Amino acid sequence: MYTANLTPGVRVYGESLRTIGGVEYRQWDPFRSKLAALLLRGTSVDIGSNVRSVLYLGGAHGTTVSHVSDALPHAAIFVVEKSPTAFAPLLALSRRRANLLPLLADAQLPERYQADVGRVDFLYQDVAQRTQAAIFAENARACLAPGKVGILMLKVRSVTQQRSTGAIVREARSELTRSGLRVQSETSLAPFSRDHVAFVVES
Ligand SMILES: C[S@@+](CC[C@H](N)C(=O)[O-])C[C@H]1O[C@@H](n2cnc3c(N)ncnc32)[C@H](O)[C@@H]1O
């Protein structure tokens, strides 16, 4: 998979570049990006021109978010990252990409950035925390507009080592539905990532 490079000539994580018909594309690696893995697993997610604002939780160094930035050049993409070490490269990336708005913040405290972010059209979460589903539900309540889509990349073993994968996934699904979110699909990301299940939900 490829996305059209918003910053031609610039690589973000060593990905290969390819020019076709005068447009430069960046290869999107499903082993490095769970969103690419989810799309390659065949899950359809509507993140087209109807998406004008995004809240992305767990930006890290910006690998996946750079492709979201390519795909949605006119959107406002708020990127929350709590680690100052990861935030530095994310900030550098955002200086070259005007649609990225980085926030050094804790996704467990959406009340700290809710007023800046407002209501978004698309919510994406990839944070390896024990309470991932609750964090997602809280951010959806605070920042996702009604009838819009979100993706929770659940890292199963970050929840607990004590219960089975099936039980952890069931509990996460219940937490999402209890919060009033409708689960559209639930997809294992194997073979790209063995420990992740992606929930696509609607608010
Ligand atoms: C697996 S990495 C994200 C990878 C990234 N989404 C990508 O595909 O390019 C998880 C990131 O979430 C961040 N993180 C963990 N807990 C967080 C929290 N409570 N709030 C914000 N960021 C958090 C970590 O610092 C780390 O950078």
The ligand as an SDF file (V2000), in Angstrom:
LIG
                    3D

 27 29  0  0  0  0  0  0  0  0999 V2000
    2.4550    1.5380   20.0030 C   0  0  0  0  0  0  0  0  0  0  0  0
    2.9550    3.1770   20.1750 S   0  0  0  0  0  0  0  0  0  0  0  0
    2.0000    4.0040   18.9430 C   0  0  0  0  0  0  0  0  0  0  0  0
    2.4360    3.7550   17.5320 C   0  0  0  0  0  0  0  0  0  0  0  0
    1.7850    4.6990   16.5490 C   0  0  0  0  0  0  0  0  0  0  0  0
    0.3370    4.7440   16.7440 N   0  0  0  0  0  0  0  0  0  0  0  0
    2.0710    4.3200   15.1200 C   0  0  0  0  0  0  0  0  0  0  0  0
    1.4140    3.4150   14.5950 O   0  0  0  0  0  0  0  0  0  0  0  0
    2.9260    4.9460   14.5010 O   0  0  0  0  0  0  0  0  0  0  0  0
    2.0890    3.6850   21.6270 C   0  0  0  0  0  0  0  0  0  0  0  0
    2.3340    5.1270   21.9880 C   0  0  0  0  0  0  0  0  0  0  0  0
    1.3260    5.5170   22.9280 O   0  0  0  0  0  0  0  0  0  0  0  0
    1.9060    6.3880   23.8570 C   0  0  0  0  0  0  0  0  0  0  0  0
    1.0500    6.3780   25.0550 N   0  0  0  0  0  0  0  0  0  0  0  0
    0.9270    5.3920   25.9910 C   0  0  0  0  0  0  0  0  0  0  0  0
    0.0460    5.7400   26.9220 N   0  0  0  0  0  0  0  0  0  0  0  0
   -0.4210    6.9650   26.5720 C   0  0  0  0  0  0  0  0  0  0  0  0
   -1.3600    7.8550   27.1600 C   0  0  0  0  0  0  0  0  0  0  0  0
   -2.0110    7.5360   28.2830 N   0  0  0  0  0  0  0  0  0  0  0  0
   -1.5910    9.0360   26.5450 N   0  0  0  0  0  0  0  0  0  0  0  0
   -0.9430    9.3640   25.3970 C   0  0  0  0  0  0  0  0  0  0  0  0
   -0.0380    8.5630   24.8060 N   0  0  0  0  0  0  0  0  0  0  0  0
    0.2280    7.3740   25.3850 C   0  0  0  0  0  0  0  0  0  0  0  0
    3.3000    5.8290   24.0860 C   0  0  0  0  0  0  0  0  0  0  0  0
    4.1530    6.8110   24.6290 O   0  0  0  0  0  0  0  0  0  0  0  0
    3.6770    5.3900   22.6730 C   0  0  0  0  0  0  0  0  0  0  0  0
    4.3750    6.3930   22.0040 O   0  0  0  0  0  0  0  0  0  0  0  0
  1  2  1  0
  2  3  1  0
  2 10  1  0
  3  4  1  0
  4  5  1  0
  5  6  1  0
  5  7  1  0
  7  8  2  0
  7  9  1  0
 10 11  1  0
 11 12  1  0
 11 26  1  0
 12 13  1  0
 13 14  1  0
 13 24  1  0
 14 15  1  0
 14 23  1  0
 15 16  2  0
 16 17  1  0
 17 18  1  0
 17 23  2  0
 18 19  1  0
 18 20  2  0
 20 21  1  0
 21 22  2  0
 22 23  1  0
 24 25  1  0
 24 26  1  0
 26 27  1  0
M  CHG  2   2   1   9  -1
M  END
$$$$
